[in-house]
Amino acid sequence: MKLIVLLFFATLSITTCKVHAGNDGTGYFTLIDDERWLYGNSSSVYFFDKNANLTIENVRNLPDASWIYSKHNTTFGILDSVIWVRLDLKSQSEWEDWVLYIESYFLPKVEFYVDNPNQKNYTKMIAGRRVPMDQMMVPNKSPVFPFQIEKDKPIRIFIRAETLGPALLPLRFFSQKKFDTFSRLTDFVSGSYYGAMLLLLLYNLVLFISIRDKLFIFYCLYIFSFVLFIFNSNNQWIPFIDYSNSIFVIMLGPISSLFSTIAATCFAWMYLFPNDDRNWIKKALKLTILVDILSLLSLSFLNLKDQVLVANIIPIFGISVITIAAVIRYNQGYLGARYFLIAWSFLIVSVLLYIIMNLGFIDYSNFISYSPMYGSFFEGVFLSLGIGDRINSLKREREEARQALLESQKKALEEEKRINESISRFVPNQFLEILHRKTILEVYRGDSVEQNLTILFSDIRNFTNLSESRPAKDVFLLLNEYMERLGPAIGTSHGFIDKYIGDAIMALFPREPKDAVFAALAMCTEVRGMRDTTFRDFHLDAGFGIHFGSVMLGTVGEANRLDTTVIGDNVNLASRLEGLTKNYGIPIIVSDSVCRNIPENTGLEFREIDAVIVKGKTIPIVIYEVLNAASPAEQEQKKQSLPHFFTGLHEYKSRNFSGALECFEYCLEICPTDSVSKLYKDRAYTFSEEPPPPNWTGLLKF
């Protein structure tokens, strides 16, 4: 349950609308076409029209001192008032057609004014729950206002929002094209949710018909009323039904909120207390039902603002009592409460966040506005699975589990220590740290994080020949000796080995790309030492490919077999760079992303050797040789030949193959062991004899 709550709050922090892109400190809010979360509240000012009698002309002439700077405030609690918002806009984009999308479903009426400086007047549009659809410019469940703005020509907009319930005013801007995409996406998500909840309703209805247990009928009533609450709160009637003058539809939100709380409490009562045992928590559940019924009946005597207030506050009491009841039953050893808590926790977090936001205690979040949908869906899925297993089987399972736990508790504690020590040889501690897990016991299938890492691939060259020329047992021993010698170089450079793939090593470096380069250099030194000792009759050589970029690190597999891994295009690229070391005859190749992220004072020296295109990609990647891998004499020779090498590289790519041939021949005179210069010399000679086709770019595809 703790993990579920953490996941909800993590998602909340990611999807909050507190995005200050566009607020450049000039007093204007800049419309940026490629910004996904473009909220203008941080640049806006607002004014409370308590008497609701100000016109646009009155507001236009208000002194600046009368306005309140928003500081990104988007929620004002439960209000029955009028709020004016003023916002100055400018655009640096070529887009002229923009849309203001006010992500609030509760506002009865919103008036939108756009300053027309040339005509000295305003363009006015209206929208809201109480506005007929034929008067809206864009009929939508939330107020939507299209407008135009020219590049670098600021405009001023005013918004008059009538509030009668939760006063949410998140001002989100889209280009017209992106708004169309956003609308289709939200319609798809909403449709998927209602379809899934309908299936859950039918599933539990079938269970009721089959088993004749009243538990399922209360659960069906709960699903129906809660989905109706979501449907009405999200104003899903539009654009299908114009209910702007229907008081009943407007009251349907508070009614369905309280009714779903009554049905949920009845269901929890029957599920958590299958036997007729009397205790104080059952009395508390009965009291909750009574309070909800009285609140439901009182709605007809209250104004709409108070109805909304009651519908947001009273369910908090019901949710709290149900949660306490489930926790108590869980502590009493009733295993059915475990399934209930897992499912219920989704709804607890989502609904409480939703209510707290409506009451104005926390700022608006796009995630919270949809959280009841997410929470109720996952709650419905898990609870529907849990209620199929009734009390008798759960009691039997509890007895068996308790007995097994008592018998194995001591042994388990001893085993845990040994397992953790042993498992660290298979799953490095650094891997657990990146996953934010303390022990392997906290790792589950599908756990993953996205992070920038440096990936190093190493592979023994001509390993197949070694395998074919020696017995398998000898190869196995030699391979382990090889891994034993090279492994410490990775750990010393703050990296860790992710996996062994035959004779290949895949290592990850969470800190800096230079760590991987220093590790590769140390491994090259070990390879040269082993060449003269362990592998005397075999010319041991190895290649190293290094790339830096974003990867997904986590666990994959199935219930009975898991493995840790990293995936992504950047992993594949590092592997392919290692393969290129054979082509260029050098031990280490690194990508341009590695070079860009290494400071100049590290002592590492690189030489650009080519630009290559990965299969399936269109943007070339520049690759480099690490000069430090060569002997001091060869390194000095290569540095001396650098001007001629780069000149030859330029001539080669410019199709001046004779000029390139001369440059690379001169490089080989300075450094006869320069395999890269020899490779380009051979290429230049071949192309000078047989020129490549006209569309030849000089880029190597691999």
Secondary structure in CASP SS format (residue, H / E / C, confidence):
PFRMAT SS
TARGET T0000
AUTHOR 0000-0000-0000
METHOD secondary structure of the structure
MODEL  1
M C 1.00
K H 1.00
L H 1.00
I H 1.00
V H 1.00
L H 1.00
L H 1.00
F H 1.00
F H 1.00
A H 1.00
T H 1.00
L H 1.00
S H 1.00
I H 1.00
T H 1.00
T E 1.00
C C 1.00
K C 1.00
V C 1.00
H C 1.00
A C 1.00
G C 1.00
N E 1.00
D C 1.00
G C 1.00
T C 1.00
G C 1.00
Y C 1.00
F E 1.00
T E 1.00
L E 1.00
I C 1.00
D C 1.00
D C 1.00
E C 1.00
R C 1.00
W C 1.00
L C 1.00
Y E 1.00
G C 1.00
N H 1.00
S H 1.00
S H 1.00
S C 1.00
V E 1.00
Y E 1.00
F E 1.00
F E 1.00
D E 1.00
K C 1.00
N C 1.00
A C 1.00
N C 1.00
L C 1.00
T C 1.00
I H 1.00
E H 1.00
N H 1.00
V H 1.00
R H 1.00
N C 1.00
L C 1.00
P C 1.00
D H 1.00
A H 1.00
S H 1.00
W C 1.00
I E 1.00
Y E 1.00
S C 1.00
K C 1.00
H C 1.00
N C 1.00
T C 1.00
T E 1.00
F E 1.00
G E 1.00
I E 1.00
L E 1.00
D E 1.00
S E 1.00
V E 1.00
I E 1.00
W E 1.00
V E 1.00
R E 1.00
L E 1.00
D E 1.00
L E 1.00
K E 1.00
S E 1.00
Q C 1.00
S C 1.00
E C 1.00
W C 1.00
E C 1.00
D E 1.00
W E 1.00
V E 1.00
L E 1.00
Y E 1.00
I E 1.00
E C 1.00
S C 1.00
Y C 1.00
F C 1.00
L C 1.00
P C 1.00
K E 1.00
V E 1.00
E E 1.00
F E 1.00
Y E 1.00
V E 1.00
D E 1.00
N E 1.00
P C 1.00
N C 1.00
Q C 1.00
K C 1.00
N E 1.00
Y E 1.00
T E 1.00
K E 1.00
M E 1.00
I E 1.00
A E 1.00
G C 1.00
R C 1.00
R C 1.00
V C 1.00
P C 1.00
M H 1.00
D H 1.00
Q H 1.00
M E 1.00
M C 1.00
V C 1.00
P C 1.00
N C 1.00
K C 1.00
S C 1.00
P C 1.00
V E 1.00
F E 1.00
P E 1.00
F E 1.00
Q E 1.00
I C 1.00
E C 1.00
K C 1.00
D C 1.00
K C 1.00
P C 1.00
I E 1.00
R E 1.00
I E 1.00
F E 1.00
I E 1.00
R E 1.00
A E 1.00
E E 1.00
T E 1.00
L E 1.00
G E 1.00
P E 1.00
A E 1.00
L E 1.00
L C 1.00
P C 1.00
L E 1.00
R E 1.00
F E 1.00
F E 1.00
S E 1.00
Q H 1.00
K H 1.00
K H 1.00
F H 1.00
D H 1.00
T H 1.00
F H 1.00
S H 1.00
R H 1.00
L H 1.00
T H 1.00
D H 1.00
F H 1.00
V H 1.00
S H 1.00
G H 1.00
S H 1.00
Y H 1.00
Y H 1.00
G H 1.00
A H 1.00
M H 1.00
L H 1.00
L H 1.00
L H 1.00
L H 1.00
L H 1.00
Y H 1.00
N H 1.00
L H 1.00
V H 1.00
L H 1.00
F H 1.00
I H 1.00
S H 1.00
I H 1.00
R C 1.00
D C 1.00
K H 1.00
L H 1.00
F H 1.00
I H 1.00
F H 1.00
Y H 1.00
C H 1.00
L H 1.00
Y H 1.00
I H 1.00
F H 1.00
S H 1.00
F H 1.00
V H 1.00
L H 1.00
F H 1.00
I H 1.00
F H 1.00
N H 1.00
S H 1.00
N C 1.00
N C 1.00
Q C 1.00
W C 1.00
I C 1.00
P C 1.00
F C 1.00
I C 1.00
D C 1.00
Y C 1.00
S C 1.00
N C 1.00
S C 1.00
I H 1.00
F H 1.00
V H 1.00
I H 1.00
M H 1.00
L H 1.00
G H 1.00
P H 1.00
I H 1.00
S H 1.00
S H 1.00
L H 1.00
F H 1.00
S H 1.00
T H 1.00
I H 1.00
A H 1.00
A H 1.00
T H 1.00
C H 1.00
F H 1.00
A H 1.00
W H 1.00
M H 1.00
Y H 1.00
L H 1.00
F C 1.00
P C 1.00
N C 1.00
D C 1.00
D C 1.00
R C 1.00
N C 1.00
W H 1.00
I H 1.00
K H 1.00
K H 1.00
A H 1.00
L H 1.00
K H 1.00
L H 1.00
T H 1.00
I H 1.00
L H 1.00
V H 1.00
D H 1.00
I H 1.00
L H 1.00
S H 1.00
L H 1.00
L H 1.00
S H 1.00
L H 1.00
S H 1.00
F H 1.00
L C 1.00
N C 1.00
L H 1.00
K H 1.00
D H 1.00
Q H 1.00
V H 1.00
L H 1.00
V H 1.00
A H 1.00
N H 1.00
I H 1.00
I H 1.00
P H 1.00
I H 1.00
F H 1.00
G H 1.00
I H 1.00
S H 1.00
V H 1.00
I H 1.00
T H 1.00
I H 1.00
A H 1.00
A H 1.00
V H 1.00
I H 1.00
R H 1.00
Y H 1.00
N H 1.00
Q C 1.00
G C 1.00
Y C 1.00
L C 1.00
G H 1.00
A H 1.00
R H 1.00
Y H 1.00
F H 1.00
L H 1.00
I H 1.00
A H 1.00
W H 1.00
S H 1.00
F H 1.00
L H 1.00
I H 1.00
V H 1.00
S H 1.00
V H 1.00
L H 1.00
L H 1.00
Y H 1.00
I H 1.00
I H 1.00
M H 1.00
N H 1.00
L C 1.00
G C 1.00
F C 1.00
I C 1.00
D C 1.00
Y C 1.00
S E 1.00
N H 1.00
F H 1.00
I H 1.00
S H 1.00
Y H 1.00
S H 1.00
P H 1.00
M H 1.00
Y H 1.00
G H 1.00
S H 1.00
F H 1.00
F H 1.00
E H 1.00
G H 1.00
V H 1.00
F H 1.00
L H 1.00
S H 1.00
L H 1.00
G H 1.00
I C 1.00
G C 1.00
D C 1.00
R C 1.00
I H 1.00
N H 1.00
S H 1.00
L H 1.00
K H 1.00
R H 1.00
E H 1.00
R H 1.00
E H 1.00
E H 1.00
A H 1.00
R H 1.00
Q H 1.00
A H 1.00
L H 1.00
L H 1.00
E H 1.00
S H 1.00
Q H 1.00
K H 1.00
K H 1.00
A H 1.00
L H 1.00
E H 1.00
E H 1.00
E H 1.00
K H 1.00
R H 1.00
I H 1.00
N H 1.00
E H 1.00
S H 1.00
I H 1.00
S C 1.00
R C 1.00
F C 1.00
V C 1.00
P C 1.00
N H 1.00
Q H 1.00
F H 1.00
L H 1.00
E H 1.00
I H 1.00
L C 1.00
H C 1.00
R C 1.00
K C 1.00
T C 1.00
I H 1.00
L H 1.00
E H 1.00
V C 1.00
Y C 1.00
R C 1.00
G C 1.00
D C 1.00
S E 1.00
V E 1.00
E E 1.00
Q E 1.00
N E 1.00
L E 1.00
T E 1.00
I E 1.00
L E 1.00
F E 1.00
S E 1.00
D E 1.00
I E 1.00
R C 1.00
N C 1.00
F H 1.00
T H 1.00
N H 1.00
L H 1.00
S H 1.00
E H 1.00
S H 1.00
R C 1.00
P C 1.00
A H 1.00
K H 1.00
D H 1.00
V H 1.00
F H 1.00
L H 1.00
L H 1.00
L H 1.00
N H 1.00
E H 1.00
Y H 1.00
M H 1.00
E H 1.00
R H 1.00
L H 1.00
G H 1.00
P H 1.00
A H 1.00
I H 1.00
G H 1.00
T H 1.00
S C 1.00
H C 1.00
G C 1.00
F E 1.00
I E 1.00
D E 1.00
K E 1.00
Y E 1.00
I E 1.00
G C 1.00
D C 1.00
A E 1.00
I E 1.00
M E 1.00
A E 1.00
L E 1.00
F E 1.00
P C 1.00
R C 1.00
E C 1.00
P H 1.00
K H 1.00
D H 1.00
A H 1.00
V H 1.00
F H 1.00
A H 1.00
A H 1.00
L H 1.00
A H 1.00
M H 1.00
C H 1.00
T H 1.00
E H 1.00
V H 1.00
R H 1.00
G H 1.00
M H 1.00
R H 1.00
D C 1.00
T C 1.00
T C 1.00
F C 1.00
R C 1.00
D C 1.00
F C 1.00
H C 1.00
L C 1.00
D C 1.00
A E 1.00
G E 1.00
F E 1.00
G E 1.00
I E 1.00
H E 1.00
F E 1.00
G E 1.00
S E 1.00
V E 1.00
M E 1.00
L E 1.00
G E 1.00
T E 1.00
V E 1.00
G E 1.00
E E 1.00
A C 1.00
N C 1.00
R E 1.00
L E 1.00
D E 1.00
T E 1.00
T E 1.00
V E 1.00
I E 1.00
G C 1.00
D H 1.00
N H 1.00
V H 1.00
N H 1.00
L H 1.00
A H 1.00
S H 1.00
R H 1.00
L H 1.00
E H 1.00
G H 1.00
L H 1.00
T H 1.00
K H 1.00
N H 1.00
Y H 1.00
G C 1.00
I C 1.00
P C 1.00
I E 1.00
I E 1.00
V E 1.00
S E 1.00
D H 1.00
S H 1.00
V H 1.00
C H 1.00
R H 1.00
N C 1.00
I C 1.00
P C 1.00
E H 1.00
N H 1.00
T H 1.00
G C 1.00
L C 1.00
E C 1.00
F E 1.00
R E 1.00
E E 1.00
I E 1.00
D E 1.00
A E 1.00
V E 1.00
I E 1.00
V C 1.00
K C 1.00
G C 1.00
K C 1.00
T C 1.00
I C 1.00
P C 1.00
I E 1.00
V E 1.00
I E 1.00
Y E 1.00
E E 1.00
V E 1.00
L H 1.00
N H 1.00
A H 1.00
A C 1.00
S C 1.00
P H 1.00
A H 1.00
E H 1.00
Q H 1.00
E H 1.00
Q H 1.00
K H 1.00
K H 1.00
Q H 1.00
S C 1.00
L H 1.00
P H 1.00
H H 1.00
F H 1.00
F H 1.00
T H 1.00
G H 1.00
L H 1.00
H H 1.00
E H 1.00
Y H 1.00
K H 1.00
S C 1.00
R C 1.00
N C 1.00
F H 1.00
S H 1.00
G H 1.00
A H 1.00
L H 1.00
E H 1.00
C H 1.00
F H 1.00
E H 1.00
Y H 1.00
C H 1.00
L H 1.00
E H 1.00
I H 1.00
C C 1.00
P C 1.00
T C 1.00
D C 1.00
S H 1.00
V H 1.00
S H 1.00
K H 1.00
L H 1.00
Y H 1.00
K H 1.00
D H 1.00
R H 1.00
A H 1.00
Y H 1.00
T H 1.00
F H 1.00
S H 1.00
E H 1.00
E C 1.00
P C 1.00
P C 1.00
P C 1.00
P C 1.00
N C 1.00
W C 1.00
T C 1.00
G C 1.00
L C 1.00
L E 1.00
K E 1.00
F C 1.00
END
